Amino acid sequence: MTASGIDQRVRLAVIGAGEHASERIYPCLSFLPVDLAAVCDLDDSRARGKARAFAGEEVYTDYKKMLKAIEVEFDAVVICTGHATQPALAIDAMEAGYPVWTEAPPGPSATDAAAMWESSSRSGQTCMTGFMKRFSPVYQKMRTAIASTEFGAPSMLSINWSMGQRPHGWGNSFVLESGIHVIDLARYMFGDVTQVFAKEHDGHSYVATLTFANGSIGTLTMTVNRVDQFTEELHVTGDHGHYIKTDTSGRMMRYHSGEVVEVCDRPLSLQDSLKDIGYLGELTEFVAAVREDRQPATATIDCAYQTMRVHDAILRSAHEGGAVDIDDI
Ligand SMILES: NC(=O)c1ccc[n+]([C@@H]2O[C@H](COP(=O)([O-])OP(=O)(O)OC[C@H]3O[C@@H](n4cnc5c(N)ncnc54)[C@H](O)[C@@H]3O)[C@@H](O)[C@H]2O)c1
């Protein structure tokens, strides 16, 4: 890589060849200007399987060996191993001189995200987090409408989300592992959060009220207790009758004073899950940032740190009772 970026295809090393990576990360690589230089997984057969399927050149079971390897050259590292392991792997990769993308959440808590941010600042290497909803076309359209002068000052947001999986064994980890994406979506739409007040029921249902730095307010409801029902509905209110909603099918309706002023409908039958959910967009942005030797436009680790603080505040508020200021996290 030169100081001005990479002219050729980006050579990626991918750590993690588990379920999510197999279904949604490796399949994106075929649409990107990348070559899969190396695949690493503790499970050799998984790593070999991905290398075979996606033309991976080298296979490792020890990521430290891969980072030091002389038999293979790569430009960036993609990490999809789970929140418990990602902080140490990402920090080692950045310290070894590589820009890094990790799945979301970046780590178990804001403290871990802060350590990753610190390593990114010290090493000068990018650390991007896979907050894919920021790259979903319908949410980008909604975000643009919210930022327009016409929409006016954001006043209220509500997100009603259920994960569509049985609650067995999740405990409250569903908030960290999946709810984190809607917590980040709230921040993407309305900006930084200053305070949360949350309640939980039996570990499977959470309600949080959010106060945003811009003075607006919001609610976030998250549950795994609808069993196989997946729900994702957003309602955002601006000023003087400006209101936008999206429903679970990805349809956006924009209203002004009771009249529909815009409809964006992408029927489920036409949706491409990699593109419409944002997986392809997030990796496209990471690869472009590596090629152009710049920071990604969004979802960098400083941004992910702020989302993790809101997550930690929701759990603390639900556990201890009362409102929690984000500054206390
Ligand atoms: N963005 C999304 O929509 C979404 C969806 C599902 C999962 N995820 C996230 O993706 C991550 C991975 O999920 P998954 O379903 O692929 O998990 P998984 O448990 O199926 O796979 C993890 C893989 O990482 C490997 N691994 C763990 N530590 C390693 C190490 N030190 N070196 C090399 N390999 C190592 C494991 O052997 C395993 O194959 C999680 O952080 C999860 O939260 C995101």
Ligand as a Chemical Component Dictionary entry (heavy atoms), coordinates in Angstrom:
data_LIG
# 
_chem_comp.id                   LIG 
_chem_comp.type                 NON-POLYMER 
_chem_comp.pdbx_formal_charge   0 
_chem_comp.three_letter_code    LIG 
# 
loop_
_chem_comp_atom.comp_id 
_chem_comp_atom.atom_id 
_chem_comp_atom.alt_atom_id 
_chem_comp_atom.type_symbol 
_chem_comp_atom.charge 
_chem_comp_atom.model_Cartn_x 
_chem_comp_atom.model_Cartn_y 
_chem_comp_atom.model_Cartn_z 
_chem_comp_atom.pdbx_ordinal 
LIG N1  N1  N 0  -24.557 -7.952  11.833 1  
LIG C1  C1  C 0  -25.356 -8.983  11.972 2  
LIG O1  O1  O 0  -26.476 -9.009  11.469 3  
LIG C2  C2  C 0  -24.889 -10.184 12.731 4  
LIG C3  C3  C 0  -25.637 -11.363 12.697 5  
LIG C4  C4  C 0  -25.158 -12.480 13.387 6  
LIG C5  C5  C 0  -23.955 -12.415 14.092 7  
LIG N2  N2  N 1  -23.266 -11.228 14.107 8  
LIG C6  C6  C 0  -21.983 -11.126 14.835 9  
LIG O2  O2  O 0  -20.987 -11.859 14.117 10 
LIG C7  C7  C 0  -20.061 -12.413 15.009 11 
LIG C8  C8  C 0  -19.787 -13.877 14.684 12 
LIG O3  O3  O 0  -20.998 -14.573 14.598 13 
LIG P1  P1  P 0  -21.038 -16.057 14.026 14 
LIG O4  O4  O 0  -22.468 -16.438 13.951 15 
LIG O5  O5  O -1 -20.228 -16.187 12.782 16 
LIG O6  O6  O 0  -20.333 -16.845 15.245 17 
LIG P2  P2  P 0  -19.833 -18.342 15.261 18 
LIG O7  O7  O 0  -19.686 -18.705 16.691 19 
LIG O8  O8  O 0  -20.676 -19.189 14.370 20 
LIG O9  O9  O 0  -18.397 -18.262 14.597 21 
LIG C9  C9  C 0  -17.285 -17.658 15.187 22 
LIG C10 C10 C 0  -16.058 -18.283 14.537 23 
LIG O10 O10 O 0  -14.913 -17.566 14.987 24 
LIG C11 C11 C 0  -13.895 -18.534 15.261 25 
LIG N3  N3  N 0  -12.972 -17.958 16.229 26 
LIG C12 C12 C 0  -13.221 -17.595 17.511 27 
LIG N4  N4  N 0  -12.089 -17.108 18.078 28 
LIG C13 C13 C 0  -11.124 -17.170 17.134 29 
LIG C14 C14 C 0  -9.742  -16.837 17.120 30 
LIG N5  N5  N 0  -9.126  -16.327 18.194 31 
LIG N6  N6  N 0  -9.043  -17.048 15.989 32 
LIG C15 C15 C 0  -9.631  -17.559 14.888 33 
LIG N7  N7  N 0  -10.947 -17.901 14.840 34 
LIG C16 C16 C 0  -11.671 -17.718 15.964 35 
LIG C17 C17 C 0  -14.645 -19.746 15.802 36 
LIG O11 O11 O 0  -13.868 -20.924 15.677 37 
LIG C18 C18 C 0  -15.881 -19.765 14.927 38 
LIG O12 O12 O 0  -15.720 -20.534 13.747 39 
LIG C19 C19 C 0  -20.639 -12.138 16.395 40 
LIG O13 O13 O 0  -19.951 -10.975 16.890 41 
LIG C20 C20 C 0  -22.069 -11.776 16.198 42 
LIG O14 O14 O 0  -22.530 -10.849 17.164 43 
LIG C21 C21 C 0  -23.698 -10.134 13.440 44 
# 
loop_
_chem_comp_bond.comp_id 
_chem_comp_bond.atom_id_1 
_chem_comp_bond.atom_id_2 
_chem_comp_bond.value_order 
_chem_comp_bond.pdbx_ordinal 
LIG N1  C1  SING 1  
LIG C1  O1  DOUB 2  
LIG C1  C2  SING 3  
LIG C2  C3  SING 4  
LIG C2  C21 DOUB 5  
LIG C3  C4  DOUB 6  
LIG C4  C5  SING 7  
LIG C5  N2  DOUB 8  
LIG N2  C6  SING 9  
LIG N2  C21 SING 10 
LIG C6  O2  SING 11 
LIG C6  C20 SING 12 
LIG O2  C7  SING 13 
LIG C7  C8  SING 14 
LIG C7  C19 SING 15 
LIG C8  O3  SING 16 
LIG O3  P1  SING 17 
LIG P1  O4  DOUB 18 
LIG P1  O5  SING 19 
LIG P1  O6  SING 20 
LIG O6  P2  SING 21 
LIG P2  O7  DOUB 22 
LIG P2  O8  SING 23 
LIG P2  O9  SING 24 
LIG O9  C9  SING 25 
LIG C9  C10 SING 26 
LIG C10 O10 SING 27 
LIG C10 C18 SING 28 
LIG O10 C11 SING 29 
LIG C11 N3  SING 30 
LIG C11 C17 SING 31 
LIG N3  C12 SING 32 
LIG N3  C16 SING 33 
LIG C12 N4  DOUB 34 
LIG N4  C13 SING 35 
LIG C13 C14 SING 36 
LIG C13 C16 DOUB 37 
LIG C14 N5  SING 38 
LIG C14 N6  DOUB 39 
LIG N6  C15 SING 40 
LIG C15 N7  DOUB 41 
LIG N7  C16 SING 42 
LIG C17 O11 SING 43 
LIG C17 C18 SING 44 
LIG C18 O12 SING 45 
LIG C19 O13 SING 46 
LIG C19 C20 SING 47 
LIG C20 O14 SING 48 
# 
